[in-house]
Amino acid sequence: MKRDYVTAFVAAIKGGASAEVALTGLRAAMEKRHHMSLFAPVLRSAVTELSHEQKYERAVVTVANAADASSGTVAESLKKLGVTEKPVVTVDDSLIGGAVVSYRHRRIDASFKTALVQIYRAITK
């Protein structure tokens, strides 16, 4: 039951309804069915779902230095993941070189750090 309310509320927000209209509709539906005890949990779940979705909708490129963000490896990875908009670039010195590209729960790790760790693990087995 709670999941149904969350799904309907999120769909209303994504459909372009203002927050005020969506909240008023949700409250009216829940009052009519005497489910107001679920109002706060439904809102918490909806906020979590919306913020979680938004977090993974942006492409994130993590590089060892800012110059690596324009490399061919990054461009190829973005193309493979189907990214059309400009990605968010973050710098992580521990990568040594290369890049990690994340988009919509998918990740391409072409960092030197990962390659070196894999070599180390293969040698020490």
C-alpha positions, 0 to 999 in steps of 0.5 A: 500500500505504501509503495503504491502511494510512493509510486503515484506521488513520484509519477506525479512529480515526474509528470510535471505537477508542482509539489503543492498540487502533488502533496494536496492530491496525496493528502486527499487520497490518504485522508479519504482512505484513512491512511494518514499514518502512512503520510510521513513514511510515504514522503520520506520514501518519495524523497529518497527515491527522487534524490537517488534517481537524480544522483545517478542521472548525471554522468560523473568522470573521476580522473587523476588530474583535470587534463585527463578529463578530455582524453580519448579514453574518457570520450570513448567511455562516455559514448559507450555509456550513452552519455549525451550531456556534459559530465561532472568531472571530479579529481581523485589523486589516488587514481594515478592516471586514467579515468572512472566513468559512471552513469546510470548505475553503470561504471567503466573503470579505466584507471591505472590504480585498478590495473595495478591492483589487478596485476598485484593480486594476480601476482600474489595469488 
